[in-house]
Amino acid sequence: MCAQSSRDIPVSSPARLAENPFEDLLPVTAQAMMDRFDHPLSPQSWVMNDPGRRDRCYAVLLLSGRAQIALRQGVIDCRAPALVWLPLGETQRFTVTAGSEGYLLSVADDLVARHCGDGAGVAGGSMAGGGLPLRLAADTVHNVTPSENGENIAHLRRSFEAIRAELMQNALGASLVVGAHLQIILTMVLRLAENVMEQRDKHRPGSITFQRFLQVLELHFREHWNVADYATALGVSERRLGSAVLRATGKPPLTVIHDRVLREACMRLEQSPLGVAQIAYGLGFRDPAYFSRFFKRYMGEAPGAYRRLRRAAERVRDDTFAAWP
């Protein structure tokens, strides 16, 4: 855990790449910033949840020490060596302990989309045989561990340093160089994440496809994608996706998709002050009445009744504990 006496350092304005008549070489919308922390004497924190920072993705290369990353939901505690990718809108705060060394890269989502979109990935937009484009990787939180004694750290350090140098020099074509190294960083994220999943699930056929399905599901369950949409995003057939999900969970993909929507609906009904209609709209339902029928079909009770029962049970628990000395 990082020390509590950290000092807040608001993320400064990004280094905007210089404007140039050659817009194809240097788009004025491309923005990036690199912070290098080099063994600070005290903990340091960067605050990222103000309105001016919500269009940013972040990449962290931790070479020594420890870091804590506060997300919208949850916290990542990491120890060096670590490579962390944080997609748009996820990061609230980044803190490093005294003596840590590494880099914090901030890039506008426009830059990521331009250089790491569906057509910019490896092997024509995706990992060979894997069906996971760089853009999909950029939309997912990743926390991976490069080998301390391998080439991965050296490759990553070179890319982070190259981006830092380009932003400092602000020369013609800087965005192209930054974009190229951004592709390298995301490709390394994919390689390391792939290795982790292969080692963890080497005895479970189809589990890598299942893990990828869960990642895409987190991004799109509010959009009510069907199974074909998920299969297309993953670059696999519906049959292969169905087989992978069935082996991992014993359920077909559509049931897993519905389970995720219902889990989110239950959480919001229990914790949110919003009305049922607002919750329905927030989950992508255009008709609150249809949401109520969907919820009751699977949960056995209407959303309003579910909320009342859960809150009544919570009040009973509160009264019981409040009676304790």
N, C-alpha and C positions, 0 to 999 in steps of 0.2 A: 504493500500500500504506500502511496505517496504521502509525504509529510503534510501535516495540516497547516503549516505556517507558510504556505506557498503565496507568492505575490502574483496578483492578476496582471497579465499583460494583454490588453485588447489586441486582437489581430489587426495589424496595421493595414492601410490601403494596399491592395495588390499592386505589384509592379505591372502596369499596363504596357503591353508591347507597343512599340512606337508606331504611330500612324505612318502610312506610306501609300503612294499612289498605286503600287502593285498590290491590290487588295487580295489577290489570290495567294500571294506569298506572305502577306502580313495582315490578316483580318483585324480590324480595329476592335471587334468584340472579344478577341482572345485575351484572357487575363490569367495571370498566374503570380504566385508569390512563393518564395522559398525562405524558410527560417532554419538556420543551423544552430543547434545548441551544443556547445563545446565545453563540457565539464563545468557547468555553473556551480557557484559556491553555495547556492540555496535553491530550493525547489522553484520551478517556474510553471506558470499556467497561462494558457491561451483560451480566451472566451470566444466561442464561435456561434452562439445562438441569437445574436442581434440581427435585426432585419437586413442589414447590409451584407450579411455573410451567408444567407440562406441559399444562395445560388452556387455554392461551392462544394466540391468534393475534396477530400484530403487523403494524402498518402504519408505514412510515417515509416521511416527507416530508423530503428533503434539499434545502435551499434554497441552501446554499453549502458548499464544502469537499468532503471525501471520506469514505467510510465503507466498512467491511469487515464482512460478515455471514457468520459461520461457521454452516453448516448441518450436518445429520446426515451428508450426503454432499456435499462440495464447499464452495466459498466464493464469495460474490458481492462483487466489488469495484465500487463505484459512485462516480461523480462527479456533483456537482450540475449541473443539477437532476435529481432522481430521485424516483420513487415506487415503493416496494417493498411488496408484500403477502406475508406469510409465514404459511402455514396452521399449524394445530394440530400441535405436536410436531416441527416442522422446525428451529427456531432454537436454536442453542447459545450464540452470543455476538454482540453488536453493538458495534462500535467506531467512533468518529468521530475524525478528526484534529483537532489544535488549530486553532481559528479557524472550525470548521464551525458551521452554523446549520440548525436544523430541528426536527422533532418525532418522537417515538417513542410510538406508541399501542399499548397492550396491552389486549386485550379477551378476556374469557372466551368459550370456544366456545359456551356456552349463549346468550350475548347475540347472537352471530352467527347461530346457528340460529333464534333468536326473530324477529329483524328481517330476516334475509337468507336465509330458507329458500326452498324451491321456490315458495312462493306470494307471496314478497315482492319478486321481481325486477321489472325494468322490463318494461312491456307484458305484465302478467299472469304474471310469473315468468321472463321471458326477454327477451333483446335481440330487438327486432323483426326477424323473419326469420332470426335467428341460432341460436336454440335453446340458448342458454347461460345458465342461470339464475345469479343472484348467488351462490347457495350453491355451485354448481360452481366459480365463480371464486374463492370463498373457500377452496376446498380445493386450490388450485394456487398454486405460487410464481410471482409476477410481478415483473419488474423492468423498468419502463417509464420513458420520458423525456418529461416534459411540456415543451411549448414554453416557452422562457425568456421570450419576449416576448408570448406569447398569454394567453388568459383562463384556461387550465387551472391555472396556478400560483395565480392569484388565487382561483379557486373552491376549490382544495384547501386553501390557507392559511385561508380563511374556515371551512371545515368542521373542520379540526384545531383552530382557535382556539375555535370554538363548542363542540366537545366538551370542550376544556380548561376553558372557562368553566362549563359545566354540571357538571362533576365538582367544581369548586371551590365552586360555589353549593349543590350537593346539594339542589336544590329538588324540589317535587312534579312528577312527570312527566319527570324528568331522563332516565330510560332511554329514553323515547320520542324525545326530542330527539337523544340519542346514537345511537339506532338509525337515525333518519332521516339523520343525517350519515354514519353508517357505510354506508348504502345509496348515498349520493352518492359516497363515496370508492371503493367497489367498482365503481360505474357508471363512474367516471372511469378506473379500472384497465382495465375492459373496453373502453372507447372507445380508449384509448391502445394497448392490446394489439392490438385489431382493426386500427388504422391501421398498426401495425408489420407485421402479417402481410399486410395488403393490399399494402403497398409492396414487401415482400420477395417476395411470390408472385403479383404481379399478372398474370404471364404463364402461370400454371399453374392452370387451372380446377380447382376442388374442393380446392385445397390448404389453404384455411382450415378446411374440414371435416376434412381429414386432420390438421392441427395440433391441432385440438380433440380428435380421436379419440386422439391420442398422449397428451394431457393426462389424459383420462379413463382411458386404459389404465394409466397410472402409478398411478392411485388404486385401480383395481379388478382388476388382473390376478390377484391372489392369491385373488379371490372366484370365479374361473372363470365370469365372465359370458360369455354367448353373444353372437353378433353382434347379435341383436335387442335385447338389454339395452343395448348401447352405442348403437345407433341411437335408442332411446327416450331415453336420457340426453342425447343431442345434439339431440334434436328433429328428426331427419331420418329418411327412409325407409331401410330396409336396402339398397335398390337404390342410392340416392344415396351412402350410406356406402361400399358396395362399389366403386362407380365411382371415388370420390375416393381410396380406399386403393390400388386397382389402378393408377390413373394415377401415383400418387406412388412406389409401390414395385415395381410389377409383380407383386404378390402379392395374394391375397384377404385380407379382414380376419381370418379365422380363422387363417390362417398367421402373420400378424403377431402376433396374440394369443399363439399357441403359441411363436413365436420369443422373445417377451418373457419368458414363463415359463421357457423353456429357458435364456435368458441369465442370469436370476437364479439358476436351479438350478446352472448351471456355476460361477458366481461363489461361491456358498455352498459347493459341494463342494470348491472349490480353497482357500478361505480360512477356512471355519468349522470349529471342532473338533467340531461336533455330528455325531451319527450320521445315517445316511441317512434313517432313520424320522423323526427330529426335523426334518430339513430338509424332508421331504415334508409333515409337518403344518404347518410354517411357511409353506409355499407354498400351503396350502389343500387339500391332498389328504387325504381322510379315510382312504385305504387306501395304506400305503407300497408294497404290491405293485403297485397300479395306477400309482403314480408311477414305479416301476422300469420297468414295461412301456412307459409313455408316453415316458420318457427314452430307453430303448433303441431304440424305434421311430424316433425322430428323430436320435439321436446315434450309433446303431450299436453302442453298448456300454452295459452296465448302469452305474448311478451309482457303485457301489463300484469297478468296474474303471476307470471314467473318473477317479475320484479318485486311485487308486493310480498310474496312468500319469502324470497331471499332477504329482503330488508327486515321483515318481521323476525326471521330467525337470527339475523344479526343483532337486532335490538335485545333479544332474549340473552344472547351471549354477552353483550355489553352490560346488561343489568346484573348478570351473574358475577362477572369479574369486578364490577364496581362495588359489589358488596364485600369484597375481600379487604382486609386491613392493609 
